[in-house]
Amino acid sequence: MSCDAVSMGPTYLDPEHFHALARGAGDERTITALWRSERSWRLIVLRALLDSCAARPDATGPLVSVADAWQLLAEAHAADSAATEDVLAQPQVGIWAAHTLRRLLGDPDPSLPLWMDVGYLHALAAASAVRAGLSFDLDIPVRDGTAVLPTVGAASIRPDVSVVRARARAGQVELVSAARTIRCSAADPNWHAPIIVEAHAGGVELRVELHDRDVYRDLRGPSAPQPLSADEIVRWRALLARAWELLVSQERDRAQAIAETLRSVVPVPRRARFRQLSASGAEAFGGVLLSEPDDAAQLAVTLVHESQHHKLGALSHLLTLVESSGDIRYYAPWRDDPRPLAGLLQGAYAFVGITQFWRSHRHHAPSGERAAADFEFALWRRQTLGVLRVLAASGRLTGHGQRFVDTLYTELEACQKDPVPAAALDAACAVAVDHRAMWRGHNIRVDPADREALAAAWERRDPTAKAVVGRTVLAAPPEGLLDARAVLRRYLLVDPAAFGRLRAAPDEVGARVAGTTAADLALVAGDLDRARVGYLDELHEDASSVHGWVGLGLTQLDRPADPVTRALLGCPDLVLAVVDGLRSRGHRTVIPDPIELATWVGGLVTGQDLDSVDPAGWLAA
């Protein structure tokens, strides 16, 4: 087999498939078309990697040449093409190929010899040959005490060993080193078979591998093995089974598409409640990195979320949807950091799927979970529609991109007509306004000259000061925990008893829910007077607290026309600019009265909308 000789398959998408994807959907036939194009993409990357290796004498170190490894891969493909194709289609192969190609093209990693990365090709060849039933001998690298044969298994090796020989004879496979010979079978305690999870519901099967040992399993870069315990495997099996039953029963077509797409799940340690980590990437079609979820519904919506990223990543390999936005960044209501336009589209597409999930799930949720489902639906239909407006008005979409976004917008606009209880709407509004204001306070920076002018105008209490000032956004803002109050609202909706326990010890809430304060607890519980006092105390201690300024604004969210509300929730960046300007001018008492300052700033921005759209974006600092 050679990359030139293998049929690449079609690298186009039928209009019907494009339209299905643009509606946030995509059936099994659409996913099959995406897999075909992803195969071509993967082979192109492999071809580039092979060509780059030819120019690097250090590419294979103690291993045989890349050409020899590829020859074994070709023999395996000739003997069993389906097995070899399955090995090459694994998500971690895409991560490895992209990572190694970057190294070959000039992104060095002085901590590791190049051949240790290139040698994963040898492991792929050996794994394919094992599955094809060939007899062979081939050396493969060992990293972090582990030798991996993708889709076949992994072996625990002594940490001082860097190379082992994979040897196959008449169906028997061994990994041989000077220290030890490991039989690739369940009888050898140093051999670890793949962790396969199968879930069945309504005649639809999900089959995935839980990756815990492959060094290229993590989208964030090569990482040491983190073997799952027996209890962790049991929990993952149970959670996937329950989540799959939920998806098949409520969104069967979407579940079938996920079953066709998803190949592997990479578990990472559990995070704080309501703060699950998940990720996927265009280089790893069919793979998902997940922290252990809180429950089956969270896992189900996360599978929907990441499947959306898979589809759009594959589509973006075929069509250019977004023109380069250069240094312009945009607000994304699901992120702490400013995003480039392409990233904004990725997020919007994922949250279209999330909105569609909650739209359906809230009608099936048990009575005790309905309020939380209504809230999630109300929140994400609002947030996602706003982002689609920004995308549509950005002027940076291609023709394909404009049609794609217009179709998504039509889908989301229809969701706005669904009736939702007033309590869910109010909670969604509070969380949406909170996040946007916190994002502005943490990310937007007023130009220094304008900041100084604002501070000077405040000292004069000048009501005619210039309110339209130059702004940039931080390219890499500090961790803001912008979702802190949203997490408390989810506690209240999902687990009122747990919220009650938090309220019983308000001074300890920050240690139990990072980023929160006793004032936040009072706000979410509806005790606005206590919350207001708490936020004023916070500002007395630290006049630069974005959390305190925005929290103070939230205590009067029901008065959107009030100057204080306009300032603190619509443009807290201007309030903070005055504070910073005063400090730079040597003021010890930065703000004599937070309400007075907010009233003054609010008077400068009489047209400020708490939910305004910013299609122009900001220049990244």
N, C-alpha and C positions, 0 to 999 in steps of 0.2 A: 504494500500500500504506500502511496505517496500522496501528499497533500494536493499535488497537481492532478493525479490520476483519479482521485475520489470524486464522484459526482457531488457538486456543491448543493444541488437542489435549487429550487426557485428562491430568489431573494426579493420577492415582491409580495404584496398583500392585496387580496381581492377587495374591491370597494365595500362589499357586504361585511367583511371582517373589520375593515377600518371603521365603518359606521357602528358596528356592535361594540368595538372597543371605546369609541367616542361616547357611547351611552353609559360607559362604566361597566359594561358587561363583557361578553366574549364566551362563546360556547366551546365545546370540545373541538370542533373543526377549526375554530379560530386559534385555539391553543396549539393544535397540531401544526398549523401554518407557522406559528411563532417558533415552535421547536425546530422546524426545518430551517428557518432563517438563523436561529441561534447556532445550529450545527455549522452552518456556513461561516458564521462569525467566529466560532471557536477554531475552526480549521484555518482561517486566515491568521488568527493570532498565533496558532502553532507554527504555521509556515514562517511568520516573521521571527518567531523565537528560534527556529532551526537555523534560519539564515544568519541571525545575529550570533548564534553560537559558533558558526563556522569561522568567524573573525576573532574569536577569543580562545587563545591557547589554554587558558585556565578554566575553560567552561566545564570540564568533566573531571579534573583532578585524577584521583585513583580509579575512577570508574571507566568503563569502556566508552568509546566515542558515542556521540549523539546518533550518528548514522547507524551504529550497531544496535543501539537501543530501539531506534525507529524500525530497523529491519525486523526485530522480534515482534514489535507491535503490528507490523504489516502481516507477518505470518499468522499472528493471532486473529487478525481481521479476516484473513482468507479462510481460516478454520472455523471461526464463529463470529460473523460480523455483528450479530445482535449483541453478544456479550461485550465485544470491544467498543461498540458504539455506546453502550450503557456506561462503561467505565469512563469514556471521554466526555460524556454528557454530565457527569457529576458536577455539582456547583463548585466544589473545592478545586476542581481542575481549572475552571475559569479564574478563580482567585489566584491560584499558583501561577498560571500562565501570564496574567497581567503583572503580578508582582515581579516575576523573574524577568519578563521582557523589560520592565522599567530598570531593573538592575543592569541588564545587558546594554541598555541604551544610555547608561551614564548616571544612574542613581545608585551609587555604591553603598554597600553595607559592610563597613570594615570589621564588624563583629563576627562575620560569618563568611567562610570561603564561598565563592560563587558556585562551585560544583555541588554544594549541599542543596542549593535551590534547584539547579539544573537537573540534579539527580532524581527529582521527583518524576521526570520523564521515564527514567529507568523503572521506578516503582509502578508507574502506569503500564509500561510494557509487560512487566512481570505479572501484574494482576490480570491483565488481559490474557496473557498466555496461560495462566493458571485456569482461568474460567473457560478457555478454549480447549483445555485438556492436553496442552503441549508439554513435551519434555524439554527442559532448558536449564542453563546455569547463567545467572546474571547478578552482579553485585548491585546493591541499592544502599542509599545512605540511611544512617540512624541519627535522629535528632531528639534531644531531650530524653534519651533512654528509650526511644520508641522507633520501631521500624513499621512502616505502614504499607500494606498492599490494598489500595482503594477498592472498596466493595467486597474484598475478600476477608480482611481482618487486620489486626495489628499485634505486634509482639513487644513484650517488655524486655529490653536489652540492657546489659550493664552500661552505666553512664560513661565509661571510658572507651566504649566501642563506637566507632564512627561509620563502619561499613560492615554489612553482612551479605552473605551470598544466598540469594533465593534459588533453591534447587527443586526441580520437579521431575519425578520419574513415575510413570504409570499411574498417575493420579495422586501420588503421594507428594506432599510439598513440605519442605523444610527451610528454615533460615539458619545458616551455618556461620559461625564465627570461631575464632581460636578459643574463645572462652566457653562456648556452649552451642549445642544444636537444639533448636526449638522445632517441634513438630507442629504444623499448622492444623491442629485439631483440638477438639474440646478436652481431650485427655491430657493435654499439656497445660499446666496452670499459668504459663507465661504467654499463652496465646489467647487473644480476645476476639471472638467473632463479632461481626457487625451487630449493632443493637437495632433490630427491625421492629417497628411498631405498625400493626395493621388494625385499622378501625373499619367496622362494617355497620352500615345503617341504610335501611330502605333500598337495598340492592346496590348501593354505591360504596366502593371500597377506597380507602385512603391507605397508602403504604409509604412510609418514610423511614429513613435511617436517622437515629440520634447519633450525632457525631460528638465524640468526647476526646478523641486521641489524635486525629489527623492535624498536623501542624498548620495546614492551610484552610481549616474549617472556618476561621474567624475573618469576617470582612475587614476588620480593622488592621489586619496584618498577621504574619505568622505568630503562633502562640503555642506555648507548651501544652501538653495533654492535661486535661482535667477530668480524670475518670469519674463517671457517675457511680454513685453507690447503688446498691440493690434497691433501697427504699426510694431513691430519686427516680429510678427507672420505673418502679411501680406507680409512683405518682404521675409521671409523664404519660404512661400508658392509660391510666384512668382519666386524666384530664383530656387527652386527645380523643378518647372514646366518647366522653360526654359532649365535648365541643363538636365533634363530627356528627353526632346524633342531632344536635341542635341545628347545625347548618343544613344537613340533608332534609330535615323535616320542615324548615322554614324557608330556605333558599336553595332548592335542589339544583337548579341550573348552575348557580354560582359554585356550589359544592362540587359538582362534576368538573367544572373548569379548574378548581383548586386541586382536585385529585389528579388531573392531567398535568398540572404544573409542578406541584410540590414534590421534591425528591428528598430533601434532608432538612432536619431541624438541629440547630446547634444550641444546646442549653447553656445558659450562663446562670450564675447564682441569683437567687431571688432578691428582688429589690423591695423598697418600701411599698406599702399597700397603695394601690391606685397610681403607681409610678413604674409600670412595667417597661422594660427595655426591649425593643425589637428593631431589627434592621435587615435590609436586603440590598442587593446591588446589581447593577447592570452586568457586571462581570460574572455573576454567580446565579444565573437564571435557575429557578427552582430551589434555591436555598434560603433559609431564614435563620437568623440569630435571635434567640428568645430567652428572656429571663423567665423563671417559673411563674406562671400567671396566678392571679388571685383566685380565679374560678373559671368554669367552662365558658361562660359568656365572654369574659375578657379574652380568653384564648381564641374563641370563634371570631370575634371582631378583629383580633390581631392577624389571624390567618387571612381574613378578607383584606385588611390593610396591606399586608405584604404581597398578596397576590396582585393587587393593583400596581404596586411598584414593579413586579415582575413583568406584567403586560406592557406597561409604558416603557420600561427599559428596553424590552425587545422591540417594541414599535420604533423607538428612537434609534435603534441600530439600522432601521430600514428607511425612515423618513426624518428629515429635519423639521422639527415643529417650532423651534425657538431660535431666533437669531442671537448672536452673542450680545450680552448686556454689559460687557466690559466690567467696570468697577461700580456699576449701579446695583444697589441692593434693595430688597423689598421686605415688607412686614409679612410674616407668616404666623397665623394665630396658634400654631401648634409647635412653634420653636421659640427658643430664647434668643437666637441669633438672627441677624439680617440674612436674607437668602438671595442668591442670584435668580434670574427669571426661570431658568431651566429647573432649578430646585424648587421654586414656587409651584411650577406646573406639576412636578412629581408629587408634592404634598397635596395639592388640590385634587389630583386624580385619586390618590389614596383616600382622601376624606370624602370624596364622592361615594366611594364604596362603603365607607364607614356610615355615612348618612343613610345610604340605601339599606344597610344592615339594620340600623336602629329603627328605621321607618317600618320595617317588617317585624322586627323582634319585639317591639313594644306592644304589639297586639297579641303576642304569644307568651309574654313574660308572666310568671306567677304574680298574683296580686301584690305581694310584698315587694316586688322588683319593678312594678310598672312605673312608679314615679321616677326612679332613676333612669329607666329607658326613655321616658318622655323627655327628661332633661337632656340626655345625650343627643337625642334626635333634634331637639330644639336648638341646642348649642351648635352642633356641627352643620346643620343646614344653613344657619345664619353665617357662621364663620366661613364656610366653603363658598357660599354664593358671593360674599364680599371679595374673596381672593379671585374668583373667576371674573368679577367685574374689573379688577386690577389687570389681570392678564389680557382681557379683551381690549382694554383701553391703553395698553402699554405701547402699542405701535411696534412691538418687536416680535410678533408672531409671523411665521411664514404663512403661505396660503393654506397648507395642510394644517398648520397649527391653529389658524383662525377658525377653520371648519371644525376642528376637534374641540376647541374651547366653546364655540357657539353651541355645539350639540350638548356638551356637558352642562352648559348654562341652562339650556332648555330643560334638561332632566332635573336640575336642582331647583329651578324656578317652580316646577310643578309641585315639589315637596313643600313649598312655602304655604300652599293652600290647605295643607292638612291641619285640622284642628288639634290644638295642644292645650292642656290645662294651664290656667293662668299662673299657677305656682311654678310650673316648669319653665314657662316663658320668662318669668321674672328672674328665676335662678340663672337661666341661660344668658339673659341680658347682663346680669351682674358679673358673671364670669367672663363674658366676652369683653365688656368694657374694662374690667380689671386687668385682663391680660394685655390688652392693647395699650392701656395707660402705663402699666409696668414696663412693657417693652420700650415705649418711648422714653420713659425716664432712665432706663438702663442703657439704651443704645444711642439715642440721638444726642449729638453734641452741637451746641450753638457755636458759631464762629467766634473766636476770642474778641474781636473788635465789637461785634454786636452784643456779646455778653457784657462787656464793659459799659457799653452805651445803655443797655437795659438797667444795669445796676445803678448807674448815675441817674437815670430817669426815675427809678424807684426812690432814690434818696430825695429827689425833688417832688415826689408824688405826682409826676407829670402824667396826666390822663391822655395825652396825645402822643405818647412815645411810639416808636416804630415797632409794630408787632410782627411784621414779616421779616424774618432774619435768616441769614445763611445757616444751613445745618448740614452736618454729615452724620454717618452712622459708623459705629465701631465695626471693624472687620472681624474681630475676635473678642466679643464682650465677656466680662466675668460671669461666672455661674450666677444666675439671678433667682433661681427657684420661683419663676414667675407663676407657677401653678399652685402656690402654697394654699391660698384661700379656696381654690377650686377643689383641692384635695379634701379640705374640711367639709365643703358642701357635699362631696360624694360620701363622706362618712355619714353625714346627716341623712342623706337619701337612702343609702344602701344598708347602713348598720346604725340605726339611731341609738342603740344601747352602747355601742363603742363611742359614739359621739358624746353621749352622756358621761361616760367615764373620762373622756378628755376634758369636759367642762368641769368635772369634779376636782380636777387638779390643773387649773389654768396656767399656773406658773411653770408647769412641767411640759406644756404642749410643744414647745420648740424642740425639746429632746425627743419627743415621740413622733412629731410630724415636722420634718426639717423646714425651716423658713417661716413658721407660723408663730403667732404671739397670742397672749390672752385677749388682746383687742380683736384679733381675727375671730377667735371663738365667739366673742360677744356679738360681733357683726353678723356672722353666719347664723347665730341663734336668734337674731332680731333685736338684741339689746343695743340699740344705736347710741343711746346716751353713754353707756359704759364704753362702747367701742370708741366714740369720739374722744372721751377723756384719755383713753389709752393711746390713741394715735397722737394726740397733742403732747402727751408726756414723752412719747418716742421722739417727736420732733424737737422738743426741748433739749433732749439728750444729744440728738444728732440731726441737725437741720438739713443734712444731705441725704436723709433716708428716703429713698424712692418708695419703699414699702409704707412708711408713715404718711407721706403726702397723698399717695393714691388711696390708702385706706381711709384717710380723712375725707377724701372726695366721695368714696363709696357710702359713707354714712348719710349722704344726702343725694343719692342717685335718683330719688323720686322727684328731685328738683333740677332737671337738666338745664333750665334757663338761668339758674342762679350763677352769677359770675364765679363763685368759688367752685362750683361743680364743673363749669366750663374749663376753668384753669387746671384743676387737679386731675380731671379725667380726660380732658381733650388735649391739653398741651403741658403736662407736668415738666417737660424739658425746658420750657420758658421759666417756670418757677425755680427750677434747679439752677438755671443759668444766672438768675438774679442772685441766688445764694452764693454760687461760686464767684460771681463778680464782686460781691461785697467782701468775701474772704480775701480775694486777691488785692482788694483795696485796703486791707488791714483792719477791717471791722472786727471787734471782739464779739459784740452782740450782733450776730448775723441777721436775725429777723426778730424784731420786737414783738410781732404778732402774726402767726401763720395765717389766720383768717384775713387779716388786713392785706397781707401780701397777695394771697390768692384772689381776693376781691379786686385788687388793683390789676393783676395780670388778666383776670377774667374780663375786666373792662376793656382791655386792648384787643380781645379776640371775640367780639360780639357775634361773629358768624361761625364760630367753631362748632362743628358737629362731633358728638362723642363717638360716632361710628363712621366717620368720613373715610373716603377711599383715597389712596395716594398712588395713582397709576404711574406717576413719574419716577417714583422711587427716590433713593438718596445715594449720594456718592459715598463709597466706603472710605473711611479714614485709614 
